[in-house]
Structures are given as structure tokens and as C-alpha cells.
Amino acid sequence: MSNPSLFIFALAFSAEFVTPLHAVGFLKIFSGTSNDTLTEADIRTSLLSEIESDSGAFDTSSRISLMKEALQPIFAALPKNKYGNLDRTAVRYALHRVFVMRHGWVIKGLSPHASPSNSSSKGVLKDKVPAYIEDLFEKRLHGKGLHLKELAIVGATLEHLIHNEAVDKLGEVYDVHGFLPTDVISSDQADQLLDTYMMGYIRSRSFKNMTRVEAKQLVGEMKVVYLAWGETQKFVRGIRTSIAQNRVDFIAMSKVVGAVNERFGSFQDQDCAEVKASLMKMEYSGSGRVKLADFYAPARNGQWQFQESLPYLKQLGVIDDFDRKNPSVMIPNYVASHANCIATSGFYTICCKNECEGILGYLEQKIAAPEGKTGVIATLVANLSSSTVLAPRELSANLLRRLDDIAMSHNGDVPLHGRLFAQWMHHAYPLECPFPHVAGTTSSLTADDWEIENGVASVANDEEMSQYVVRASALAEEAKIDGGVAPWSFEEELLLGRTSSHGTTWSRVTSMPVSMRIVILVIASASLLYSLAQSSKSRLVMGKDSDLKMV
């Protein structure tokens, strides 16, 4: 049997057990036991749907093509294993990068040290879904790692599941307001539902058991608890108007919340730019840092910003305490930290976009390899502008010397995904690239999670803020980034925990054609779904009490 015939056979076989999502996707309600879990059938159905979609069976403009295009430069620049594929750590790194750049989503479970999925009869926790999907690939492809196509399928599957989660939440909002998904509503009613949806999205509120009166009260509080609420309403209404202006159905509303989820990170990044601009006004000596005493000044003057306690800031990796008497806040670390995250789902949290991702992405695109020569990197960086750095410019002797030092420790090449190069980028772009801490010395916790873990407030009181103002003294001019005494640590950490030898070319040879690897995955997914046939063949029906039920 030829490869195309085998592929069609696999799809025909799987169709017996999978409800096509293009037909009933707008009424899809996850069958997981809670908002925190998904069933294995949900994940596998979404995975197979993405493969079918990319094959041209349903949707010729698949998410996979866009995801593949976004991942290609990162994939090309990452170290490969002996099969020319990405191993688990590199897969998570690549997916984390692409979601942050595309949507500002920090996907839960994509950290390099994320644990296995540990699925159970109750389902798969959403923060374990990336590992679960990766495990499916690893088992069916015999642990050879993932190529670009498979990496794109994983990314597109996550986007698919995230979209379904948003539609699920929308269905709950309909129930709160007493509407059925079959109802056609007015634009004003649509905006009321969207206000409720965004309230829950931003405040991480569950709609389970929420009454319409409670929802109205919580929405009414948004002007006070979220200062950008008015702008957010305009943003969402703009999307709604572009999709449906008058009589609105559930399909149109699902498209609206899908677009809102994908664009809200970029919209919210305007607030991040304002935070950065406020900190830059307090920056000292072109260092990319703000004295802690100055950092607390706005809060002591009655403003709501910059109130995090020193212990919490240290845990986030925001503090530079090279001079222990005068600790300072590193601007790019603070902006990109979880102190500025807002809106969350079971799969992700929206945080400020790391501006350094775009800079590194440009270098990856130009170098297209895991390592680069010092001359090539120096030339590219000298001619690469950022939001605060104008190019062309002449790199300082100190920067060039440090770049040479990195290369000397790696047999003449500079690994693009090592800690030392990230540190060098922080010195080259002190307001865009965060300082990279040694692994295990910091943790990314939201303020609420930090308070639960430590049992103390994440916000400093006035007395704590005042002590730093009293103790503050002017930092010496030598503390400039390029002054020669700025913090620089020599610990190296590479993405894969190893270096390449000088002159060695990372293997780019795959063990089998990508098309055959995808066929194997399709057949494997179909066989996995067989045991869940009864669940996957279910159909949604409308109950009289406005609930959507599975039968």
C-alpha cells in the first residue's frame, strides 16, 4: 500500500471513532471532571483533528501551517539529537518561546523540568497536557524526538485545546445569563455576556454556580479592581463588531472569544510598555536598573504600582543585590516577571512579552544554527535596534571581550541558548533582555501563589518601603553596565546540558521521512481512540434546563 493510501486509510479508520469537530465544535463541552482536567479522549481527539486538518480533509488553512512557520527559525537554531530532531527539553523551550511571542501566553507545564503527565481515571490536569501530548509522540516515534512538523502539531493541538476551553467558558457564561447556545442575541446582550466572560478571564473566577446577580456585581467592580477595564471593553467590542454587528449567534460569539484570547496578550502589552516607561524614568546611570528606594517611591506617594515586597521580588529573580546596601530592581526582569501577569486559564497565564525574544529570534533567523561566531554575532547586534537601543552602534570593548570569553570556553563558538550568552544579551540590551539567573535560584510564582506557599503578604507595607528610602545612598557611577564592575557571573548552563565540540555539525538527518512519521502517529492515535469509541461517538443534546449534556 502506498504512503498516500496508507494515510487515507488511517483517516478513514479513525473517522469511525471521532466526531468531526468542524460539525459540532461550537457546542463542545469537555467531559473532564473539573475545569482543571481533560479526559484523554479530549486530548487525543484534538490531536487527531489537527492531523486531519493539516492533511486537507477538513481545513486547508490549518493552524499547523502558521505554527510551523512561527517555529521554523527556532527549530533551525536549536541543537538536534542524532536523529536530527529536538529532544524533550528543546521541544518545551521552543513551544514556550513561540507561545510567548505569538500571544503572550506562558503555557503551564512547558518548563524544562516539568514532570510527566501522570494521567488517571479522573483525567489529565491541564498543566500536564503538554507533557501528555509529548509522551504520545515519544512512545509512537520510539523516543527519537520531534521534527518540525510534529512540533507544529503539538503547538497547534495546544492552541486547539485552549480554544475549546474558551468556548467551554463561553457556554458557562450563557448559562449564567439564562441563554441557550441556540439563541440569537442582540449586540447589547452579546456585550453583556462578553463583559462577564472578560471579568472571569481577568480575575480567574469560575462561572460554576455563579448567579446572574453575582456576575453583574462582579462586572460592576471591574472599574475599581482593574484600571484598564474601559479600554478592555473597547478592545473586546471592537473584535465583536468586526465579527458580528447586530444579531449574534453562538458560533459568532465563539469566534469572538477565540480572537480575544489570541490578541489579548498584545493588547495588554500596552500596559507593560507603560510599566517599563515608568521604571525608565527612575533608571540610574543607563544600567537598566532602579534603586529599590526609587522603585517604592510611587507607592509611598499613593500610587498602586510597584508595591511588591523584597522577598517576593527576590524569588522572582528581579533584584540585583550585587551591592547589598543598595539593592536594585532590574527593569526587564521585573516587566517580564509574574508580578505583571494578568488573566489566566487552565492552560496558560498572560504575562508581559519578553522583548528579548524578538531580538534573539532575529539572531536565530540569521545564524540558523545552535552556535555562532563572535564576529557574526557582534556585527548582527551592532546593527540591530531595539525599543531603546539605536543601531548602527559601536559595541564597547568590554562587550566584545566578554563575547570572546564565551567563545573561548566553548572552543571558539558561542552557544545561542546558553546562560552566558543570555547574560551578554542583557548587557547589550539592558532594558530589553532579562538577566539570566542560575537555574533553581528563582521561581515564577504569581503573588497569590507566593502568599499561599510562604504564608506572608507579597506586598510591602509602608514601614518596609521606608527603610530602603532611609538607607538609600547614591550608587557609584562605576555601576554602569559597561563600566567593568557590573554583575557578571561565570556559571554556564546550556539548553541541553552539554556543549558541542569545535567544528562539529549538529546532526540534521532524520531516521525516516517526516510524512511516514506522521502516518505512524495517525495510526497510533486511531488505535488509542478505539478503546474510547463509545465516549468519542457521543453527541451533544440540549436539555430543557439550558444545560448541555452528553449522552
N, C-alpha and C positions, 0 to 999 in steps of 0.2 A: 504494500500500500504506500502511495507517495506521501510526502510530508503534508502537502495541502489537503489531501484526502483524509489523512490521519487527524489533522486539525479540525476539519469539518465534522468528522465522526465524533471527536471528543466533545464538541459543542452540542451536537445533536443528542449525545448520551446525557450530558449534563442538563439539557433542557427538560428532561423528564422529571427532574427533581427540584428545579429552581424556578420560582415565579419571576418572570421578567420585570425588573424594577422600573422599566420605562412605562409599563402599563399601570401599575398601582403604587408607584413610588411616592406619590403625593399623599397617600393615605398610610404610608408605612409607619407603624409603631413598633419600636424594638420590643422583643419578647423577653428581654433581660429582666431579672428580678428586681432591679432598682435602677436609679439614674446613674449609678456608679459602675454598672456592669453591662456587658453584652453577652448574648449567647454565642457559642461557637458557630452556630448556623448563620447568625447575622454577619459575622466577620467573613466566613467562607463564601457566603452568597455575594457580599460586596466585592470580595477579591475576584471571584469568577466573573462578576458583572463587568469589572474593569477590563479583564482579559477579553471577554466577548466584545465589549465596546470597541476596544482597540483593533479587533480583527475586522471591524466593519460590519458586524452583524446588526448592530443597533444604531450606533452613533459615530459618524465619520469624523466629527470634530471632538475627539475624546480628550479628556483631561490628561491622558498619558502623554500625548504629543507635547503639550505645554510643559508638563512636568519634566519630560525628557530633555526638552530644550533648556529649561532652567538648571537642570542638574549636570548637563554635559561639561561645562567648564570646570566644575568642582570635581566631577568624576575623573576628567583627564589629568587633573593636577594631583590627585591623591595617590599614595603608594598602593600598588596592587600586590596581590599574593601570586604564587607561582602559576596560577591559572589565568592571570590577567584580570582578576575580579577583586571586589572590595570585601574585606573581612568585616566581622560584626562591628568593631569599633569604628571603622571608617564609614560603614553604612549609616550608623547612628549620627556620626558627625556630619555627613553630607545631608541627611534629611533634616537635621536640626538647622543647618545653615540655610537650606532652601526655604523652609517654612518661615524662618525669621525674616529673610529677605523679601519673600512674596507677601506675607500677611502680617508680620509682627507676632506670629504665634510661637510661643515656647511650648513645644509639644511635650506632654508628660511622658516619661519613660524613654526619652531619647538621650539620656545622659550616658556617657561611656561606660558607667558602672551599673547600669540598670539591671535589675535581676530578671530571671526568666519569668514567663507569663504565669506559671502556676495556676492554670485554669482548673475549675472544679465544676461540680454539677450545678452550682449556682451561677456560673458564667465566668467571664473574664473581666477583671477590673479594667476600666478604660485606660488607666495609666500603664497597664501591662499589654495593651493591644499591639503597640509597635513590636515588642519582643515576641508576642504570639505569632504575628504575621511573618516575622523574620524566621522564626523557628520552622514554620511551614515550608518556607523556601529552603532553609538549610537541610531539612530532612529529605525533601524531594529532590534536591540537587546535590545530595551526598556531601554536604559541607564544603563545597568548592567556592563559596562566596557568591556575591551578586554582581552581575554585569549591569550596564547602564539601563537596559530595557527592564530588567527585573527590579532594579532600584526605582525606576519611574513607576512601575506598577504598585510597589509598596507605598510610594508617596501618594499616588492617585487614589489608592484604596483608603488611606487615612483621610484624604480630603472628602471622599465619598461618605465615609462613616461620620465625619464631622458635619457634613451637610445633612445627613439623615437625622443626626442628633438635633440640629436646629429645627428641622421640620417636626420632630417629635415634640420639642418645646413649644412650637407654634400651636400644635394640636392641644396642648395643655392650656395655653392662653385662650384659645377658642372656648374651651370648656369653662374656664374661669368666668368668661363674659356671657356664657349661655348660648354660644353659637355652635352650629354644626358645620363640619368641613364642607358640606354640600350647599351651605348658604352662600348667596351672593350678597355682599355687604357694600355700603356706601364708602366713599373716600374718607369721610369723617370717622365712621366706625373702624375702618382699617387703621387710621392713625391712632385711635384709642387702643386698639389691640397691639399695635407696634410700640406705643409708649409703655404698655405693660411688659411686653417682651424685652425691651431695652432696659427697663428697670430691673428685671430679674437677671438680665445678662450682665449688667454693670455691678449690681450688688450681690451677685451669686445667690439669688433667692430661688428656692424651689416653688413651683406652682402647685405642687401636690397639696390638696386640702385648702388652698387659698380661696377666699371668697371674693366676689366682685367688689364688695365694700372695702375689704382689706387691700386689694390691688389698687383701688382708686386712692386710698390714703397713702400708700407707699409711693405711688407715682407723684402725688402732690408734694411729697417731701423731697423729691429729686432736686428741685431748685436750690435747696439748702445743703444737701449732702453731696451734691455733685455740681460744681460751679459751671461746668461746660454743658449742662443739661439743655439749655436753649439752643446752643449750636448743634448738639447731638440730634435734637428733634428736627432741625432744619436739614441736617445731613440725611436722616432716615426718610423724611418726607420727600426729599429730592429724588432718592432712589425709587420710592414708591410711585411718584409721579411719572418717572421715566418708564416704569413697567406697566402701571395701570392707573388711570386718572379718575374714572368715575365708578362704575360698578365693578367690584373686585371679587374674584373667587379665590379658593384656597390655593390653587396652582400658582396664581399670580403672587399671592402672599408668601408662598414657599420660595419663590424666586427672589422676592424682596429680602427675606431674612438671610437667604444664601448669599446675596450680594452684600448685604450689610456685614455679615460675618467676615467675608473676604476683604472688605475695604475698610473696616473699622480701625484696623491697626494703622493704616496710612493716615486716616482721618485723625486718630488720637495722637499721631506723631507730631501734629502741630503743637499740642500741649508740651510734648517732650522738647521741641525746639525752644519754647518759651522758658522751660526749666533751665535748659542749657544757657540761654541768653542771660537769665538772671544770675546764674553762677559765674558766667564770664565777666560780669560787671564787678565781681568781687575777687577775680583771679589775681594772684600775685606773681609778678616777675615773669610772665609768659610761661609759667610752669605747668599749666593745666590743672592747678590745684587751688583750693580755697582754704584759708586758715579756718579751723573749727570755730574759733570765736566769731569770725565774719559769717560763717555758714549759719550760725544760730541767730545772728542779728535780726533778720526779718521776722522770725518767730517771736523774738523778745519785743518787737515793735508791734505785735498784734496780728501779723500775717499768719496764714495757715501753713505755709511752706516750710520745709527744712526743720523738722522737729524730731527727727529720729534720734534715738539715744546712741551714745558712743558704742556700747556693747553690740547693739544691733548693727550699726554701721560697720563695725569690725567684722562681724560674722558675714556680712555681705561682701567683704573684700573692698570696701570703699575707702578705708582710712590708710593714709601714708603716715606711719609713726616713726619714720627714719629719725626725725627729731622728736623724741618722746615728750619734750616740754611743750612743743608746738605741733600737735598732730594736725593734719590737714585732710581735706576731702578731695579725692581725685575725681575731677569732673566727669570724664567719660565713664568711669566705673559707676558713679552714682546714677547718672542718667540711664544707663542700661541695666541697672540693678532691679531686683524685685520690689524695692521701695516705690518704684514708679509703675508697677504693673496694675492693670485695671481690666476688668471683665474677664471672666473665666468660664470654661465649660468643663465637661468631664475629661476632655482630651487635651486642652491647652489653656494657657494664660496669655493674655495680650500684654506685652511689655514694650518699652521704647525700643525702636530699632537701633541696633548697633551700627553706627556709621562706618566702622572699620570693616564690616562685612563687604560693603561695596568696594572699598579700596583693595582689600585682599582679593576679592573676586576679579578685579581688573588685572591684578598681577597673575592670578591663576590663568586667566584667559590668554594673556600674552606669553607666559612661560610654558604653559601646558605640560607641566611635569612636576613631580613632587619636590624637586630641588632646582635652585638657580645659581648662576654665577654672580659673584659680588658686583661686577661691572654692569651686568644686565639689570640687576635689581636696583642699583644706585641710579642708573640712567632713567629707568621707569619711574622711580619715586621722585626724582628731581623734576620730572615733567608731569607729575600727577597732582592736580589741585584737589583740595577738599573744601568743606564749607568754611574753613578758617585759614587754610594754607594756600597761598597763591603760587602757581607754577608758570614758567620755569623758575627754579631756585637753585642755589648752590648749597649742597649738603655740607655741614660742618665737618671739620677734620675729625672731631670726636665721634660723630655718627659713622663716618667711613671706617674709622679704626675699629669700632665695635662690630661693624658688619664683617670686617676681615677676621676678627677674633672668632666670630661664629663659624665662619667658613673653615678656619684652621682647626677647629675642634671637630669638624666633620669632613676631613680630608679634602678640603677645597670647595665644597658645595654648601649652600645654605638651605636647610630644610624649610619649606614654606609653612609647615604645620607643626613647628616646634615652639616650645615656650620661649627660647631665646630670641627667635625672630619676632614673635608677638611682642616681646619686650622692646625690641628695636623699633617696631612699628609704633609702639606707644611713645617712644622718644621722638620719632619722626613726625607723628601726628598726635601731639599731647592732648588735644581736645576732641579727637575722634576715636582713637584706639585705646581701649582699657588696658591698664597694667595687668599682666597675667600672673596670678598668684600660683604658688606651688600647689599641686593637686592635694586635696584633703585639708587645706588650711582655711577654707571658707565654705559657705553653703548658701544656696539660693532659696531662702525662705521668705514668704510673704510676712508682713507684720503680724497678722493673726496667727499664722503657724508658728512664728518665732515666740510669740507670747505664750501659746499653748505648751510649747516644748520647754521653755525656760521659766515660766511662771512669773514673769515680770513684764512691765509695760515696755513696748518698743519705742515709746515717745519719751523724750527727755522733759523733765519738769523745769520750771524757771530757775530753781536753785542750781540744778546740774548745768544748765546753759550758762549761768552767770559765772561759775567758777572758771570756765575756759576764757571768758572775757577778761576776768581779773588777772589770770595767769598769762594772758597772751603777750607776746613780745614780737617785735618785727623779726621776720626771718631774714637771714643774711642773703645778700644779692647772689652769693655763690650757689644758692639752691636752685638756680635755673636748670632746666633740663639739660642743656648743653654745656653747663658750667663745669662739668667734670666731677662734681660731688653729689649729683642727684642719685637716688637709689638705683642700684643695678646689682642684681643677684645672678650668680653664675650657674644655678641649677637648670639643667636642660631636661625637658620632657618631650618626647616625640609622640605623635598620634598613635603609632603602633608599637611604641616602646622599644624601638630599635633604629639603628641608622643604616644607611646604605654605604657600601664601600665606594671609594672614588673610582669613577669610570664604569660602575655597574649600572646597567639599564634595567629599570623595573620591568618585569615580565608583562607583556600585553597580549599574550597568546591565550586564547580560550580553549578549553578542552573539547568543546563541541559548539556547533553553530548556535547562535542565540535563538533562532527560530525553533530548533529542536528542543532547547531548554524550556521554551515557553510551552511547547506541546506537552512535554513531560509534566509541567506544572498544571496544565488544564486537566489532563487525565487524572493526575493525583487529586486535584481539587474535586473532580466529579466523583471519584471513588470515596473520598472523605464525606461527601454530601449524601452518599447513598444511605448511610445509617440514619441520616436525619431527614429522610424523604418525607415522612408524614408532617414534620414541622415545617419543612420548606414548601410543601404543597398547600399550606393553609391559605385561606382567603379572608380578607377583612370584610366584615359586615357591620352595618350601622345599627346600634342598639337604640331603643326608644328613649333611654335616659341620657342620650347625647354622647355616650362613651363609645369608643371604637373597640371592638372586641375581636379576638382571634377565635376561629372555630376550626 
